[in-house]
Amino acid sequence: ESIVHSLVTFVDGSTMAQLCPPDMRVPIQYALTWPDRLPAERAKIDLAALGKLTFREPDPVRFPCLSLVKEACEAGGCATAVLAAADEWAVDAFIKGKIRYTDIACTVAEALEKAPRIEMTSLDAVFEANDWTWKFLSR
């Protein structure tokens, strides 16, 4: 569903969801201001009007980046920083007409495959991984 922005399952088996209209402004605001919550002038979800949510198993063929996210999380180190930077680079390249939409996942996969092993011990390490990714993909 386009209103489900995140689901987190905890060690006790319970799951919490972040639900808001299909607009990324509130989830991004929350990510930038966590652990605080700031007011947002956005439409609220009417759960009663919505009625129900439908969930299906993700299709890895239609959504190949989902597998890349899982791989990056399992790899640790700088992999998730490289994944985020590669996705940002690829989407930018697509918008500018430099690559096709179907090249986004291949671009991210290539960056993950070639990424150096940088331990994420500081914010500088995140910037280093980001800089490496943009330079690598811009070659």
Beta strands, then each sheet from edge to edge (+ up, - down):
strand 1: 4-9
strand 2: 15-19
sheet 1: 1+ 2-
end
